[in-house]
Amino acid sequence: MFALACTPRFSRYLRDACLNRGLSVAEVAEQVGVSQAWESDHCRPRAENLWALCRTLRLPVRATREMAANQ
């Protein structure tokens, strides 16, 4: 029996990245200059905000952008 790999929701991906960096959602939002609404499963960040999130959380831009697009 094979387990199917599931893609984590984008917001979960960002929350996990925050935890890995020891930052709260509020701290990241403040550093990026956005509200905490990016944490919602129904919200996709604009390109410049996505870039800032990747820089702040040290995430790969291409993979993060693809995950956001496939949400």
SULDA-V556263 format. One record per residue. N is the residue number from 0. RES is the residue in three letters. PHI is phi in whole degrees, -180 to 180 (999 if undefined). PSI is psi as a letter, one per 20 degrees, with the letter a starting at -180 (* if undefined). D_CENTER is the distance of its C-alpha to the mean C-alpha in Angstrom with 1 decimal. Layout:
BEGIN
n=N res=RES phi=PHI psi=PSI d_center=D_CENTER
n=N res=RES phi=PHI psi=PSI d_center=D_CENTER
END
This chain:
BEGIN
n=0 res=MET phi=999 psi=p d_center=31.6
n=1 res=PHE phi=-108 psi=p d_center=28.2
n=2 res=ALA phi=-88 psi=p d_center=24.9
n=3 res=LEU phi=-84 psi=p d_center=22.5
n=4 res=ALA phi=-76 psi=p d_center=19.1
n=5 res=CYS phi=-110 psi=q d_center=16.5
n=6 res=THR phi=-85 psi=p d_center=13.0
n=7 res=PRO phi=-68 psi=q d_center=10.6
n=8 res=ARG phi=-61 psi=q d_center=9.1
n=9 res=PHE phi=-59 psi=g d_center=5.7
n=10 res=SER phi=-63 psi=h d_center=5.6
n=11 res=ARG phi=-65 psi=g d_center=7.2
n=12 res=TYR phi=-58 psi=g d_center=5.3
n=13 res=LEU phi=-69 psi=g d_center=3.0
n=14 res=ARG phi=-61 psi=g d_center=6.7
n=15 res=ASP phi=-63 psi=h d_center=8.3
n=16 res=ALA phi=-64 psi=h d_center=7.1
n=17 res=CYS phi=-60 psi=g d_center=8.4
n=18 res=LEU phi=-60 psi=g d_center=11.4
n=19 res=ASN phi=-63 psi=h d_center=12.1
n=20 res=ARG phi=-92 psi=i d_center=12.4
n=21 res=GLY phi=72 psi=k d_center=14.4
n=22 res=LEU phi=-115 psi=q d_center=12.7
n=23 res=SER phi=-84 psi=r d_center=12.6
n=24 res=VAL phi=-59 psi=g d_center=10.2
n=25 res=ALA phi=-63 psi=g d_center=13.2
n=26 res=GLU phi=-64 psi=g d_center=13.6
n=27 res=VAL phi=-67 psi=g d_center=10.2
n=28 res=ALA phi=-58 psi=g d_center=10.9
n=29 res=GLU phi=-65 psi=g d_center=14.4
n=30 res=GLN phi=-65 psi=h d_center=13.7
n=31 res=VAL phi=-82 psi=h d_center=11.7
n=32 res=GLY phi=87 psi=k d_center=14.3
n=33 res=VAL phi=-129 psi=r d_center=12.7
n=34 res=SER phi=-80 psi=r d_center=13.3
n=35 res=GLN phi=-78 psi=j d_center=11.4
n=36 res=ALA phi=-63 psi=h d_center=11.4
n=37 res=TRP phi=-61 psi=i d_center=7.8
n=38 res=GLU phi=-74 psi=i d_center=7.6
n=39 res=SER phi=-73 psi=q d_center=10.0
n=40 res=ASP phi=-70 psi=i d_center=10.2
n=41 res=HIS phi=-102 psi=j d_center=12.4
n=42 res=CYS phi=-121 psi=p d_center=10.5
n=43 res=ARG phi=-115 psi=p d_center=9.1
n=44 res=PRO phi=-72 psi=q d_center=8.7
n=45 res=ARG phi=-66 psi=r d_center=11.8
n=46 res=ALA phi=-55 psi=g d_center=12.2
n=47 res=GLU phi=-68 psi=h d_center=13.1
n=48 res=ASN phi=-73 psi=h d_center=10.2
n=49 res=LEU phi=-64 psi=g d_center=7.7
n=50 res=TRP phi=-59 psi=g d_center=10.2
n=51 res=ALA phi=-66 psi=h d_center=10.4
n=52 res=LEU phi=-62 psi=g d_center=6.8
n=53 res=CYS phi=-62 psi=g d_center=7.6
n=54 res=ARG phi=-66 psi=g d_center=10.9
n=55 res=THR phi=-66 psi=g d_center=10.3
n=56 res=LEU phi=-94 psi=i d_center=8.3
n=57 res=ARG phi=57 psi=l d_center=10.5
n=58 res=LEU phi=-107 psi=q d_center=8.4
n=59 res=PRO phi=-69 psi=p d_center=10.5
n=60 res=VAL phi=-63 psi=g d_center=10.3
n=61 res=ARG phi=-59 psi=g d_center=12.2
n=62 res=ALA phi=-64 psi=h d_center=10.5
n=63 res=THR phi=-68 psi=g d_center=7.0
n=64 res=ARG phi=-63 psi=g d_center=9.1
n=65 res=GLU phi=-65 psi=g d_center=11.2
n=66 res=MET phi=-65 psi=g d_center=8.8
n=67 res=ALA phi=-64 psi=h d_center=7.8
n=68 res=ALA phi=-69 psi=h d_center=11.6
n=69 res=ASN phi=-89 psi=j d_center=12.7
n=70 res=GLN phi=-62 psi=* d_center=11.2
END
